[in-house]
């Protein structure tokens, strides 16, 4: 899923804990999303997802689904396998099937929302992100996603409020569970970067600079934040800082392209 590593996503979805045998010691968070215990036969699928073996994960889940028609967990894992491959058209029906079978499967709402958003279904994304925020209050994903929808619709004041709400959730998460907060630094970086976009569009250049700077502090590989930070510095007349940000952007871009499976 864009903007999130598979490992980070699995921490959020609770599957990494199952794979590592820590199910009896869940990570403390400010929220308690409902997630039914993962069926034993599906644990290999979760393990394959963690290793990035998406087709293998899908095969295991499909085999389970053949003997357990309509199973929400298997449908969810198949949907995730497609979402992690950025095949959101294929992911959407599986995630919707999971929620049709188990509407209280809280963890399926956010990936469905993201899939709808990336497919351009803003109304559907807004509804699903709203469900995520309602069902898992205190987690940043709901307000961050709602902020993305507001930003896409050029509702800047509403977007700013949602991104600030997401960042307040990250602050609370850091106090409650620093380990999980570290695992989700990439997400936190994105919330700062998207807030920076809102402020840049509103001509609050100093505020935008602060948000983009924080974004790249949290994630030095956040390309969009680095690039836009260079634009903000240039608008502020900070030419040396603009060139430095451009250089960091190019370095991060080359690193991404040269990484295994890297893309431009």
Number of C-alpha atoms within 10 A of each C-alpha: 18 11 11 15 17 20 17 19 21 20 18 19 17 20 24 22 18 20 19 9 9 12 15 8 9 10 15 13 18 17 12 13 19 12 15 12 11 16 11 9 13 19 18 16 28 29 20 19 26 21 13 17 14 22 16 18 25 23 14 20 26 19 13 19 18 11 9 11 11 16 17 24 26 30 27 25 27 28 29 32 29 22 23 20 16 15 17 23 15 17 25 23 17 22 29 19 19 26 21 13 15 15 13 16 19 21 20 26 27 23 27 29 28 26 29 23 22 16 15 13 14 20 13 17 26 22 15 25 29 20 17 27 22 14 20 21 17 21 26 26 27 27 27 30 27 27 30 25 23 21 21 14 12 13 14 19 14 16 27 22 16 25 31 19 20 27 23 15 21 25 15 18 23 17 13 15 14 16 13 18 19 15 16 22 18 21 26 25 26 26 29 26 28 25 31 30 27 24 22 21 13 13 13 14 20 14 18 26 24 16 25 30 21 19 29 23 13 19 18 17 20 21 19 16 28 27 18 22 31 25 22 26 21 15 13 14 11 13 15 12 17 22 15 15 23 19 15 19 23 15 13 17 18 14 15 16 12 12 10 8 7 11 11 8
